[in-house]
């Protein structure tokens, strides 16, 4: 199945282009300047973008390794379990005290 490409009516396109020309609007000024002016600027932007991505990747790997290390050592469970047990005991005492009322 081939799709038929419908072009814009020439009369309307010419009218719109004439209106833009008369209004003095520079179409190039409306578009964002995404292309760098020089090749060195382009390579500098690419290298800084690559460098930023590389640093973010290294940071992610460091954080992931730290999380895996904590999980393997179970230090987080030990650090959290004692205060958690104290809190549970305190809440149990409060609950026992409230049961009489």
C-alpha positions as CSV (number, residue, x, y, z in Angstrom):
1,X,0.0,0.0,0.0
2,X,1.4,3.3,-1.0
3,X,0.3,6.4,0.8
4,X,-0.5,9.4,-1.3
5,X,1.4,12.4,-0.2
6,X,-0.8,15.5,-0.2
7,X,1.1,18.7,-0.8
8,X,0.0,22.0,0.4
9,X,-1.9,24.1,-2.1
10,X,0.5,26.3,-3.9
11,X,-1.8,29.3,-3.7
12,X,-1.9,29.2,0.1
13,X,1.9,28.5,0.4
14,X,2.7,31.5,-1.8
15,X,0.3,33.7,0.1
16,X,1.8,32.7,3.5
17,X,5.4,33.3,2.2
18,X,4.4,36.7,0.9
19,X,2.9,37.6,4.3
20,X,6.1,36.5,6.0
21,X,8.2,38.5,3.6
22,X,6.1,41.6,4.0
23,X,6.1,41.3,7.8
24,X,9.9,41.4,7.9
25,X,10.2,38.3,10.1
26,X,13.5,36.5,9.7
27,X,12.7,32.8,9.9
28,X,16.3,31.9,10.8
29,X,16.0,34.0,14.0
30,X,13.0,32.0,15.0
31,X,14.9,28.7,14.9
32,X,17.2,27.7,17.8
33,X,20.8,27.9,17.0
34,X,21.6,24.2,17.5
35,X,24.5,23.9,15.1
36,X,27.8,25.3,16.3
37,X,29.6,27.9,14.2
38,X,33.0,26.2,14.0
39,X,34.2,22.6,13.9
40,X,36.3,23.2,17.0
41,X,33.3,24.4,18.9
42,X,31.4,21.2,17.8
43,X,34.2,19.0,18.9
44,X,34.5,20.9,22.2
45,X,30.7,20.4,22.9
46,X,30.9,16.8,22.0
47,X,33.9,16.2,24.2
48,X,32.3,18.0,27.2
49,X,29.1,16.1,26.7
50,X,31.0,12.8,26.5
51,X,33.0,13.8,29.6
52,X,29.9,14.6,31.5
53,X,28.3,11.3,30.5
54,X,31.4,9.4,31.5
55,X,31.6,11.1,34.9
56,X,27.9,10.3,35.6
57,X,28.5,6.7,34.6
58,X,31.5,6.4,37.0
59,X,29.4,7.9,39.8
60,X,26.6,5.4,39.1
61,X,29.0,2.5,39.2
62,X,30.5,3.8,42.5
63,X,27.0,4.1,44.1
64,X,25.9,0.7,42.8
65,X,29.1,-1.0,44.2
66,X,28.6,0.7,47.5
67,X,24.9,-0.5,47.7
68,X,25.9,-4.0,46.8
69,X,28.7,-3.9,49.4
70,X,26.3,-2.8,52.1
71,X,23.8,-5.5,51.1
72,X,26.6,-8.2,51.2
73,X,28.0,-7.1,54.5
74,X,24.5,-6.7,56.0
75,X,25.8,-3.6,57.9
76,X,22.7,-1.7,57.2
77,X,20.6,-4.4,58.9
78,X,22.8,-4.3,61.9
79,X,22.8,-0.5,62.1
80,X,19.0,-0.3,61.8
81,X,18.0,-3.4,63.8
82,X,19.1,-2.2,67.3
83,X,17.4,1.2,67.2
84,X,14.4,-0.4,65.6
85,X,14.1,-3.0,68.3
86,X,14.4,-0.2,71.0
87,X,11.6,1.7,69.2
88,X,9.4,-1.4,69.1
89,X,10.0,-2.1,72.8
90,X,9.1,1.5,73.7
91,X,5.9,1.4,71.6
92,X,5.0,-1.9,73.2
93,X,5.3,-0.3,76.6
94,X,3.1,2.6,75.5
95,X,0.6,0.2,74.1
96,X,0.5,-1.8,77.4
97,X,0.0,1.5,79.2
98,X,-2.9,2.5,77.0
99,X,-4.7,-0.8,77.3
100,X,-5.7,-0.1,80.8
101,X,-7.7,3.0,79.7
